[in-house]
Amino acid sequence: MLLIVLGLIGVGLVQVYSSSFIFAIESHGDGLFFFKKQLLFAALSIPVMLGVALVPWRNFERWGFLLWLASFVLILATFVPGLSHKAGGAARWVNLGPFKFEPAELLKLSLPFVFGTFLCLDTGRLGIWRWPVFAAVIGAPMGLLLLQPDFGSVVISSAVLLTLLFYFGLKWRYIIASMIVLVPAFYFMVVMVPYRRARLLAFMDPWSDPGKGGFQVIQSLLSLYSGGLWGAGLGQGQGKLFFLPEAHTDFTLAVLGEEMGFAGVGFIIFLYSFLIFRGFQIAARSQSVFAQAVALGLTVTFAFQVVINMGVVMGLLPTKGLTLPFLSYGGSSLLMSALMFGILLNIGRYVPTKSR
């Protein structure tokens, strides 16, 4: 698992260089602008991942809840003028000196920790108020994310939370009730919001508005089609030459598909699938309930991010601004993905396991 993560970080550096070089020259006068920033975060992420993997697990059991508190404070900071950074119509980033950090990434990382904390909490301490308090603790930062707005992170976090609740014994009647509640919520938060409704309509028929709403997915599909079986060769893609929007971030898989072909995309999917499979193995074999909750939550979070990004690029899901872990440009995403697998390596190293 460690070798695959290191390999994906290396592939991601090559991918950022290939997909952003021309855009970086035009926008910043330096073709290596994005590559150098990604290289810096990679150099930071690898020792952080290895360091986290070696920290005694009992420290996470004791202090893991603080990650959630830190993410909540940072999300609050996105509403403070001077600290927040706005891009694409949403104030989702916090200015930390020369860098920008997206608190939603830390929130997704810390969600399994806060769930595991409440799951293992002594019932005598909060009694019947344990789960109402949990709902309030979860709901506060989620509401702030909706105000940013960052609907995608809320959807992913909610899906991870439902997965954890189901795995740890939530009854079917509650799941069905949740789904019934989600239908009108989906209507009001998606269909009634003009730009989200436009994305949904563009997804259903991109060619009805090829110059605007369906432009991204059409260009993505053209890039994937142009790659064929073996691709045009590294650096030879044409979609990144200002045809494909967000080529080095959200749609980097389309660039990879054009340059490395179906074989390259298939290989990347295999690597991601192996990481997800190993994450499920670590969760299933852990004797600690808290470690199970954390391992499963982190693995499902990673899986949702991969599946949603790939689904958008391949035209299988509505357009959503979500990076592809390890391959897309983005320091926050790279650092949090490395932290995820540092924690999974830690659980596999320190937590006692069940028999195979």
ROVEX-193279 format. One line per field, with one value per residue (C-alpha): residue in three letters; x, y, z. Coordinates in nm, 3 decimals. Layout:
type (ALA:...);
c1 (X:...);
c2 (Y:...);
c3 (Z:...);
This chain:
type (MET:LEU:LEU:ILE:VAL:LEU:GLY:LEU:ILE:GLY:VAL:GLY:LEU:VAL:GLN:VAL:TYR:SER:SER:SER:PHE:ILE:PHE:ALA:ILE:GLU:SER:HIS:GLY:ASP:GLY:LEU:PHE:PHE:PHE:LYS:LYS:GLN:LEU:LEU:PHE:ALA:ALA:LEU:SER:ILE:PRO:VAL:MET:LEU:GLY:VAL:ALA:LEU:VAL:PRO:TRP:ARG:ASN:PHE:GLU:ARG:TRP:GLY:PHE:LEU:LEU:TRP:LEU:ALA:SER:PHE:VAL:LEU:ILE:LEU:ALA:THR:PHE:VAL:PRO:GLY:LEU:SER:HIS:LYS:ALA:GLY:GLY:ALA:ALA:ARG:TRP:VAL:ASN:LEU:GLY:PRO:PHE:LYS:PHE:GLU:PRO:ALA:GLU:LEU:LEU:LYS:LEU:SER:LEU:PRO:PHE:VAL:PHE:GLY:THR:PHE:LEU:CYS:LEU:ASP:THR:GLY:ARG:LEU:GLY:ILE:TRP:ARG:TRP:PRO:VAL:PHE:ALA:ALA:VAL:ILE:GLY:ALA:PRO:MET:GLY:LEU:LEU:LEU:LEU:GLN:PRO:ASP:PHE:GLY:SER:VAL:VAL:ILE:SER:SER:ALA:VAL:LEU:LEU:THR:LEU:LEU:PHE:TYR:PHE:GLY:LEU:LYS:TRP:ARG:TYR:ILE:ILE:ALA:SER:MET:ILE:VAL:LEU:VAL:PRO:ALA:PHE:TYR:PHE:MET:VAL:VAL:MET:VAL:PRO:TYR:ARG:ARG:ALA:ARG:LEU:LEU:ALA:PHE:MET:ASP:PRO:TRP:SER:ASP:PRO:GLY:LYS:GLY:GLY:PHE:GLN:VAL:ILE:GLN:SER:LEU:LEU:SER:LEU:TYR:SER:GLY:GLY:LEU:TRP:GLY:ALA:GLY:LEU:GLY:GLN:GLY:GLN:GLY:LYS:LEU:PHE:PHE:LEU:PRO:GLU:ALA:HIS:THR:ASP:PHE:THR:LEU:ALA:VAL:LEU:GLY:GLU:GLU:MET:GLY:PHE:ALA:GLY:VAL:GLY:PHE:ILE:ILE:PHE:LEU:TYR:SER:PHE:LEU:ILE:PHE:ARG:GLY:PHE:GLN:ILE:ALA:ALA:ARG:SER:GLN:SER:VAL:PHE:ALA:GLN:ALA:VAL:ALA:LEU:GLY:LEU:THR:VAL:THR:PHE:ALA:PHE:GLN:VAL:VAL:ILE:ASN:MET:GLY:VAL:VAL:MET:GLY:LEU:LEU:PRO:THR:LYS:GLY:LEU:THR:LEU:PRO:PHE:LEU:SER:TYR:GLY:GLY:SER:SER:LEU:LEU:MET:SER:ALA:LEU:MET:PHE:GLY:ILE:LEU:LEU:ASN:ILE:GLY:ARG:TYR:VAL:PRO:THR:LYS:SER:ARG);
c1 (0.000:0.283:0.462:0.143:0.078:0.436:0.396:0.071:0.233:0.511:0.260:0.069:0.380:0.433:0.064:0.064:0.370:0.218:-0.131:-0.040:0.277:0.114:-0.152:0.116:0.315:0.009:-0.122:0.200:0.485:0.645:0.569:0.677:0.461:0.207:0.460:0.692:0.408:0.290:0.647:0.673:0.353:0.468:0.794:0.586:0.322:0.556:0.735:0.400:0.248:0.543:0.551:0.178:0.223:0.473:0.284:0.145:-0.222:-0.338:-0.259:-0.519:-0.775:-0.712:-0.677:-0.845:-1.149:-0.926:-0.896:-1.268:-1.244:-0.956:-1.151:-1.453:-1.238:-1.079:-1.420:-1.528:-1.215:-1.341:-1.609:-1.355:-1.250:-0.876:-0.839:-1.067:-0.984:-1.259:-1.238:-1.503:-1.774:-1.712:-1.499:-1.364:-1.000:-0.808:-0.494:-0.204:0.088:0.193:-0.037:-0.411:-0.575:-0.922:-1.071:-1.332:-1.049:-0.959:-1.328:-1.362:-1.048:-1.168:-1.529:-1.444:-1.257:-1.550:-1.785:-1.556:-1.529:-1.907:-1.942:-1.704:-1.823:-1.940:-2.322:-2.334:-2.159:-2.420:-2.697:-2.981:-2.823:-2.522:-2.657:-2.840:-2.510:-2.336:-2.590:-2.526:-2.147:-2.173:-2.439:-2.266:-1.969:-2.190:-2.420:-2.123:-2.007:-2.347:-2.310:-1.968:-2.116:-1.950:-2.235:-2.004:-1.817:-2.148:-2.273:-1.954:-1.946:-2.315:-2.263:-1.964:-2.166:-2.457:-2.212:-2.061:-2.403:-2.516:-2.199:-2.231:-2.593:-2.829:-3.170:-3.327:-3.624:-3.392:-3.208:-3.536:-3.657:-3.330:-3.373:-3.730:-3.603:-3.322:-3.561:-3.711:-3.369:-3.221:-3.499:-3.447:-3.066:-3.015:-3.319:-3.412:-3.056:-3.002:-2.634:-2.678:-2.988:-2.790:-2.519:-2.782:-2.944:-2.602:-2.522:-2.848:-2.781:-2.442:-2.498:-2.807:-2.569:-2.223:-2.082:-2.160:-2.326:-2.205:-1.866:-1.657:-1.791:-1.784:-1.419:-1.342:-1.505:-1.320:-0.989:-1.063:-1.173:-0.859:-0.637:-0.756:-0.602:-0.243:-0.265:-0.090:0.217:0.323:0.301:0.134:-0.227:-0.420:-0.713:-0.499:-0.422:-0.713:-0.981:-1.031:-1.117:-0.946:-0.709:-0.462:-0.724:-1.072:-1.024:-0.668:-0.788:-0.903:-0.551:-0.406:-0.657:-0.557:-0.184:-0.176:-0.490:-0.731:-0.438:-0.310:-0.652:-0.716:-0.386:-0.466:-0.810:-0.640:-0.406:-0.695:-0.898:-0.612:-0.579:-0.954:-0.948:-0.657:-0.836:-1.142:-0.915:-0.751:-1.093:-1.239:-0.941:-0.904:-1.010:-1.064:-1.409:-1.264:-0.994:-1.259:-1.467:-1.165:-1.027:-1.365:-1.453:-1.123:-1.141:-1.499:-1.412:-1.121:-1.336:-1.615:-1.368:-1.213:-1.545:-1.708:-1.414:-1.383:-1.760:-1.763:-1.471:-1.636:-1.977:-2.138:-2.209:-2.299:-2.006:-1.863:-1.544:-1.366:-1.000:-0.868:-0.658:-0.279:-0.311:-0.482:-0.305:-0.390:-0.182:-0.472:-0.597:-0.250:-0.165:-0.499:-0.479:-0.130:-0.255:-0.540:-0.301:-0.057:-0.340:-0.438:-0.075:-0.072:-0.382:-0.236:0.089:-0.031:-0.391:-0.430:-0.598:-0.848:-0.768:-0.784);
c2 (0.000:0.239:0.171:0.233:0.562:0.676:0.568:0.765:1.075:1.041:0.993:1.294:1.514:1.409:1.465:1.816:1.906:1.773:1.917:2.262:2.366:2.569:2.716:2.815:2.999:3.196:3.272:3.313:3.339:3.025:2.682:2.516:2.735:2.466:2.183:2.351:2.411:2.051:1.926:2.125:1.972:1.624:1.678:1.775:1.502:1.201:1.261:1.358:1.028:0.825:1.016:0.961:0.591:0.562:0.756:0.516:0.452:0.534:0.901:0.903:0.740:1.010:1.319:1.233:1.445:1.755:1.714:1.777:2.082:2.219:2.172:2.351:2.651:2.667:2.653:2.945:3.128:3.107:3.361:3.608:3.882:3.880:3.515:3.362:3.314:3.305:3.121:2.996:3.186:3.011:3.108:2.760:2.836:2.991:3.196:3.048:3.269:3.189:2.885:2.832:2.548:2.400:2.312:2.080:1.834:1.820:1.786:1.476:1.330:1.392:1.271:0.902:1.008:1.197:0.911:0.658:0.878:0.892:0.524:0.422:0.684:0.552:0.568:0.681:1.009:1.147:0.889:0.939:1.268:1.098:1.087:1.424:1.580:1.391:1.526:1.882:1.838:1.701:1.943:2.270:2.251:2.088:2.387:2.620:2.423:2.475:2.849:2.866:2.694:2.351:2.114:1.837:1.800:1.785:1.509:1.304:1.350:1.257:0.945:0.841:0.899:0.686:0.411:0.407:0.409:0.120:-0.082:-0.039:-0.147:0.136:-0.020:-0.025:0.187:0.475:0.439:0.440:0.742:0.922:0.851:0.986:1.306:1.338:1.349:1.692:1.808:1.714:1.905:2.226:2.217:2.106:2.160:2.495:2.636:2.766:2.676:2.328:2.270:2.379:2.121:1.850:1.937:1.951:1.606:1.462:1.605:1.781:1.841:2.053:2.331:2.240:2.590:2.644:2.393:2.081:2.219:2.058:1.705:1.715:1.824:1.556:1.284:1.410:1.385:1.031:0.933:1.082:0.871:0.541:0.227:0.338:0.719:0.993:0.985:1.177:1.551:1.510:1.571:1.852:1.890:2.070:2.345:2.557:2.323:2.132:2.354:2.270:2.032:2.015:1.988:1.839:1.695:1.568:1.213:1.326:1.452:1.123:0.932:1.126:1.082:0.731:0.589:0.329:0.122:0.408:0.488:0.118:0.087:0.390:0.244:-0.083:0.101:0.292:-0.030:-0.203:0.082:0.074:-0.306:-0.287:-0.017:-0.243:-0.530:-0.321:-0.212:-0.563:-0.720:-0.457:-0.573:-0.217:-0.073:0.279:0.170:-0.006:0.312:0.525:0.280:0.223:0.592:0.699:0.425:0.509:0.882:0.808:0.573:0.830:1.099:0.869:0.740:1.084:1.249:0.965:0.958:1.330:1.300:1.006:1.176:0.933:1.194:1.567:1.807:1.867:2.047:1.760:1.670:1.321:1.212:1.218:1.302:1.643:1.967:2.081:2.096:2.047:1.740:1.584:1.645:1.508:1.201:1.127:1.170:0.926:0.653:0.736:0.666:0.345:0.229:0.313:0.101:-0.189:-0.156:-0.106:-0.228:-0.599:-0.791:-1.072:-1.405:-1.396);
c3 (0.000:0.087:-0.242:-0.442:-0.260:-0.329:-0.691:-0.729:-0.579:-0.839:-1.122:-0.990:-1.013:-1.375:-1.443:-1.293:-1.498:-1.821:-1.775:-1.639:-1.825:-2.106:-1.878:-1.622:-1.890:-1.999:-1.649:-1.444:-1.695:-1.550:-1.694:-1.370:-1.142:-1.049:-1.063:-0.810:-0.566:-0.602:-0.558:-0.235:-0.099:-0.207:-0.019:0.285:0.247:0.232:0.566:0.726:0.607:0.733:1.063:1.120:1.043:1.331:1.601:1.868:1.792:2.146:2.074:1.795:2.022:2.279:2.061:1.730:1.820:1.810:1.431:1.404:1.629:1.421:1.098:1.251:1.353:1.007:0.838:1.056:0.935:0.574:0.673:0.814:0.566:0.517:0.616:0.355:-0.012:-0.273:-0.604:-0.842:-0.653:-0.320:-0.018:0.064:0.139:0.426:0.366:0.564:0.471:0.114:0.100:0.079:0.271:0.219:0.562:0.408:0.334:0.704:0.791:0.571:0.729:1.085:1.042:1.112:1.428:1.575:1.480:1.647:1.957:2.003:1.915:2.194:2.443:2.777:2.763:3.126:3.046:2.806:2.834:2.586:2.475:2.318:1.962:1.972:2.082:1.801:1.548:1.670:1.656:1.301:1.183:1.279:1.035:0.769:0.780:0.742:0.436:0.276:0.334:0.161:-0.055:-0.077:-0.153:-0.277:0.052:0.239:0.007:0.049:0.427:0.456:0.243:0.457:0.774:0.646:0.547:0.896:1.064:0.843:0.908:1.284:1.298:1.202:1.147:0.802:0.908:0.992:0.661:0.467:0.668:0.587:0.216:0.228:0.391:0.135:-0.164:-0.083:0.043:-0.297:-0.471:-0.276:-0.274:-0.635:-0.856:-0.699:-0.721:-1.077:-1.129:-0.981:-1.191:-1.499:-1.414:-1.377:-1.712:-1.880:-1.741:-1.879:-2.228:-2.270:-2.641:-2.574:-2.465:-2.605:-2.573:-2.206:-1.973:-2.153:-2.261:-1.987:-2.020:-2.402:-2.404:-2.144:-2.355:-2.665:-2.480:-2.361:-2.712:-2.868:-2.642:-2.787:-2.644:-2.582:-2.587:-2.781:-2.557:-2.248:-2.309:-2.650:-2.543:-2.712:-2.472:-2.213:-2.468:-2.338:-2.473:-2.149:-1.848:-1.516:-1.695:-1.405:-1.128:-1.169:-1.521:-1.497:-1.568:-1.912:-1.987:-1.863:-2.079:-2.389:-2.330:-2.177:-2.335:-2.203:-2.077:-1.860:-1.715:-1.651:-1.465:-1.247:-1.168:-1.069:-0.828:-0.671:-0.641:-0.462:-0.211:-0.140:-0.105:0.143:0.338:0.373:0.479:0.751:0.879:0.879:1.059:1.334:1.679:1.803:1.725:1.715:1.467:1.256:1.238:1.143:0.884:0.721:0.722:0.565:0.302:0.205:0.190:-0.043:-0.254:-0.295:-0.405:-0.664:-0.798:-0.815:-0.992:-1.244:-1.291:-1.374:-1.618:-1.797:-1.813:-1.569:-1.298:-1.301:-1.302:-0.954:-0.858:-0.686:-0.722:-0.802:-0.500:-0.560:-0.932:-0.936:-0.854:-0.502:-0.187:0.057:-0.128:-0.155:0.211:0.337:0.110:0.240:0.598:0.529:0.426:0.701:0.947:0.765:0.774:1.144:1.212:1.016:1.216:1.573:1.613:1.698:1.416:1.399:1.238:0.856);
